[in-house]
Amino acid sequence: MSGTLYLIGTGPGDPELLTLKAARVLSALDGVAYPQKPGTISQSLTIAEMHLSNGVEHFAFDVPMAVDRGPAQAAYDQMAEQLAPKLAAGQNIGYLCEGDPLFYGSAMYLLHRLPDAQIEIIPGITSLTAAAAEIKRPLAARNERLKVLPAPMESAALETELAASEAVALIKIGRHFDRVRDALNKTGHGDSAMVVEYATRDAQKITKLADYPQGERPYFSIILSYKGDEAWGN
C-alpha cells in the first residue's frame, strides 16, 4: 500500500494558528519535506516542528527565489523524484507550506509532479486573513468585491484593478513597494491602506501606508485597503 502525501498549511507564522488537524497529522508522519531559501531555516518547519516525532525523516530542499523560475522548477523536480519512492514504499510524508497550500502556496508545484501519489490537502490560515485580524478590520462587507492583487503585475493593469475595487489585498510587495504605493494613492486607496509586516510573528509591524517612511520597503508584507461605503471603513 502506498503512503499519503499531506500538503500541510502551517499558517502565517504564529505556531498557535496551526490547525488541530495539521497538528494531529504532523505527529504521525514518517517524513517531512519543506522548501527553504538557500542558507536559511524553513519558516514552515519552525512553525510545525514542535508537533513532529523525534524519529521523523527530514527532506529539506533549497528553492532559489529569483525572477528566473528555472532553478526553482528544478528544485521541485528533485523534490518529487526524492519523495516518490518513499511514498511508494508506504511512508506518509508531510510537505510544509506557509499560509495555505493552494493560496499562492508552493505545494501546488507537487500536484502535477506526483500524479500517482495519494494526496491529502490540509488548509491553513492565510496571511490575508491573519493581517485583517491583526488590524481588526473586515476584508470586505456585504456585496463588495475583494480583490487579491500581486504587486508584480504591470502598473497600468494594477491601477485599473484598484480603481474598480472597494477592498483590495496586495501581496508579493518586495521591490515593487514604491510603485504600489503610487498606484494606491492615484486610485483613492492610499488613505485607508495598512501595511502589515510579518503578520502574527514576533517581528510583526503595522503601519499606515501614509506614514510609511520614504525610501524604506516593507518585508514579508501585505497591504490591505478599503474605499467602500460601509461604516467600518470610515
MONORPE-V334935 format. One record per backbone hydrogen bond with DSSP energy under -0.5 kcal/mol. NH is the residue of the N-H (numbers start at 1). CO is the residue of the C=O. E is the energy in kcal/mol with one decimal. If there is no record, write none. Layout:
# MONORPE-V334935
nh=NH co=CO e=E
nh=NH co=CO e=E
This chain:
# MONORPE-V334935
nh=3 co=87 e=-3.4
nh=5 co=118 e=-3.1
nh=6 co=4 e=-0.7
nh=6 co=93 e=-3.2
nh=7 co=5 e=-0.6
nh=7 co=120 e=-2.6
nh=8 co=6 e=-0.9
nh=8 co=95 e=-2.9
nh=9 co=7 e=-0.5
nh=9 co=122 e=-2.5
nh=10 co=8 e=-0.5
nh=10 co=97 e=-2.8
nh=11 co=99 e=-1.8
nh=15 co=13 e=-0.5
nh=17 co=14 e=-2.3
nh=18 co=15 e=-1.3
nh=23 co=19 e=-2.2
nh=24 co=20 e=-2.2
nh=25 co=21 e=-2.5
nh=26 co=22 e=-2.7
nh=27 co=23 e=-1.6
nh=28 co=25 e=-1.4
nh=29 co=26 e=-1.1
nh=30 co=92 e=-2.4
nh=31 co=92 e=-1.7
nh=32 co=57 e=-3.0
nh=33 co=94 e=-3.5
nh=34 co=59 e=-2.0
nh=35 co=96 e=-0.6
nh=36 co=61 e=-2.2
nh=40 co=37 e=-2.2
nh=46 co=42 e=-1.8
nh=47 co=43 e=-1.9
nh=48 co=44 e=-1.8
nh=49 co=45 e=-2.6
nh=51 co=48 e=-2.2
nh=52 co=49 e=-1.3
nh=53 co=26 e=-0.6
nh=56 co=53 e=-1.2
nh=57 co=30 e=-2.4
nh=59 co=32 e=-2.6
nh=61 co=34 e=-2.3
nh=63 co=36 e=-2.7
nh=63 co=61 e=-0.5
nh=64 co=62 e=-0.5
nh=66 co=64 e=-0.9
nh=69 co=67 e=-0.6
nh=73 co=69 e=-2.6
nh=74 co=70 e=-2.1
nh=75 co=71 e=-1.7
nh=76 co=72 e=-1.9
nh=77 co=73 e=-2.0
nh=78 co=74 e=-2.3
nh=79 co=75 e=-2.2
nh=80 co=76 e=-2.4
nh=81 co=77 e=-2.3
nh=82 co=78 e=-2.0
nh=83 co=79 e=-2.3
nh=84 co=80 e=-2.3
nh=85 co=81 e=-0.7
nh=86 co=82 e=-0.6
nh=87 co=83 e=-2.3
nh=88 co=84 e=-2.5
nh=89 co=85 e=-1.4
nh=90 co=87 e=-1.8
nh=91 co=86 e=-2.1
nh=93 co=4 e=-2.0
nh=93 co=91 e=-0.6
nh=94 co=31 e=-2.4
nh=95 co=6 e=-3.7
nh=96 co=33 e=-2.7
nh=96 co=94 e=-0.6
nh=97 co=8 e=-2.4
nh=99 co=11 e=-2.8
nh=103 co=100 e=-1.1
nh=104 co=102 e=-0.9
nh=108 co=101 e=-0.7
nh=108 co=105 e=-1.3
nh=109 co=106 e=-1.7
nh=110 co=107 e=-1.9
nh=111 co=107 e=-0.6
nh=111 co=108 e=-0.7
nh=112 co=108 e=-0.6
nh=114 co=110 e=-1.4
nh=115 co=112 e=-0.5
nh=117 co=114 e=-1.4
nh=118 co=3 e=-0.7
nh=119 co=117 e=-0.7
nh=120 co=5 e=-2.4
nh=122 co=7 e=-3.1
nh=122 co=120 e=-0.5
nh=123 co=121 e=-0.6
nh=130 co=126 e=-2.1
nh=131 co=127 e=-2.6
nh=132 co=128 e=-1.6
nh=133 co=129 e=-1.9
nh=134 co=130 e=-2.0
nh=135 co=131 e=-1.9
nh=136 co=132 e=-0.7
nh=137 co=132 e=-1.9
nh=144 co=141 e=-2.5
nh=147 co=145 e=-0.5
nh=147 co=167 e=-2.2
nh=149 co=147 e=-0.6
nh=149 co=169 e=-2.9
nh=151 co=171 e=-3.0
nh=153 co=150 e=-1.8
nh=158 co=154 e=-2.6
nh=159 co=155 e=-2.6
nh=160 co=156 e=-1.9
nh=161 co=157 e=-2.2
nh=162 co=158 e=-2.5
nh=163 co=159 e=-2.4
nh=164 co=160 e=-1.1
nh=165 co=162 e=-1.6
nh=167 co=145 e=-1.7
nh=168 co=225 e=-2.4
nh=169 co=147 e=-2.6
nh=170 co=223 e=-2.9
nh=171 co=149 e=-1.9
nh=171 co=169 e=-0.5
nh=173 co=221 e=-0.6
nh=176 co=173 e=-2.6
nh=177 co=174 e=-1.4
nh=180 co=176 e=-2.5
nh=181 co=177 e=-2.9
nh=182 co=178 e=-2.0
nh=183 co=179 e=-2.0
nh=184 co=180 e=-2.5
nh=185 co=181 e=-2.3
nh=186 co=182 e=-2.3
nh=187 co=183 e=-1.6
nh=188 co=185 e=-0.9
nh=189 co=184 e=-2.3
nh=190 co=184 e=-1.5
nh=192 co=189 e=-0.6
nh=193 co=189 e=-1.0
nh=193 co=190 e=-0.5
nh=194 co=224 e=-2.8
nh=195 co=207 e=-3.4
nh=196 co=194 e=-0.6
nh=196 co=222 e=-2.8
nh=197 co=195 e=-0.6
nh=197 co=205 e=-3.0
nh=198 co=219 e=-0.6
nh=198 co=220 e=-2.3
nh=201 co=198 e=-2.2
nh=204 co=201 e=-1.8
nh=205 co=197 e=-1.9
nh=207 co=195 e=-2.4
nh=209 co=193 e=-2.6
nh=211 co=208 e=-1.3
nh=212 co=208 e=-0.6
nh=212 co=209 e=-1.4
nh=216 co=213 e=-1.5
nh=222 co=196 e=-1.8
nh=223 co=170 e=-2.2
nh=224 co=194 e=-2.2
nh=225 co=168 e=-2.3
nh=227 co=166 e=-2.9
nh=233 co=230 e=-1.6
nh=234 co=231 e=-1.7
